[in-house]
Amino acid sequence: SGFNSIGHMDTMLRGRHHIGHCKEGEEFIHNVFHVLFLLFSGKEKCNLSICWLQYEISKIVQCLQTKKKKKLKVQGRKSKKLAKNLLKAPDNRNDLSLWKLYAYLEWLLGNTDDARKVLDTALCTAGTGGLKSSQLCSLGLLYAQLEVELLESLEGAVMSRAVHVLTKLAESGPYVPYSGQVSPVNVLKARKTYEHALQDYFSKTLVSDQDRVSDASQLVNLVGCYALFQYLTVGIDAAVLIYAQTSEKLEALGPQKWENTRENFGIQNFPTALEAVTLLHTNLLRFHMKISIYPLNPLREALTEALKRYPSNQSLWRSYIHIQRKSHSASKARRFFDGVTRSTDSLEPWLFAIQAEQMRKKLIENVQRAGAGEIHSTIPETGLTNRIIALFEHAVQSENGTHCPLLWRMYLNFLV
């Protein structure tokens, strides 16, 4: 009992109170972590701690999505206690990745000032590796991204805490917490430093496979920091230019060098450098459209190009569905889904095509049920149910679809 809901199905349209993990499943996962902790030491134990914290964060994100304040409070207390205990372990004290996750946890729980304190402390104790340290770059990037999300417009962004963090990162000196001022001279110096760091990156040759893996993640963090810095100090076009140039260079280096990172990392879902850069690019465009007026086309083009190349990237599909919901014409999206499903064995395109149609159906039903006197269907589509069933039929006939319990459950759920 309980194990079935470990693979909880977010795609199912269930009542709000059902979403989450049931007690027995939770206990099972906790027992697994406790048993494994006794078997590992050093770096492996650190990696296990990171996995555990990521799992806790996923539960908090779920509480935030279902808008359950009471549950969020309880879950937050548990997760914070666990995070503090993990950080007390001697092996973990100096691990920046864990400090980063702990700060992110605090941020998600709405404790912005506490999160800033944790991030400032981590940056102060992390030494002066600057842009050469992958972990420092990653920490600085998260800090800046979280700060940028608080901005309501780009006016005065040059003086923001995010610019301070990114500038200090480029200086490679001891970190000083934000005091409300960013010197324009330091901004200019930082821009030059970022530019040279990126040029140096592409000019050096890598020897071992291990180098290549750490190098791929380092490059992604560096590009993310540089593009965000340009976005805040110059504007969106400057940031997009960096992503475009980086993607071009990564493609020119040939797939071999960067695609190998996935196998060497030993983790199936580790994104390649190019894929991760694309994700940063599309996320920045989405954010920019939220806080200012900007055409949809650049984002749509970036997403369609990326999805042809990485048809199993769920974050990209989510963004694609999100922007397609705004348009009343479904034909373009349908043609695109059709093209991708024909050219790949991945199941994600099928699942997201079905989800997109189900959202459309829900939208139409809401419009048709609107109690506003005479009903005008704004999007006259009667064949949606048949279309969704046809999509399910094709999906379950594919090699991977036949063996996907989620797909069968969604199909049964829809028919019911």
Summary of the structure (lengths in Angstrom):
residues: 416
radius of gyration: 23.1
end to end distance: 24.3
largest distance: 71.7
contacts: 1207
relative contact order: 0.06
helix: 74%
strand: 0%
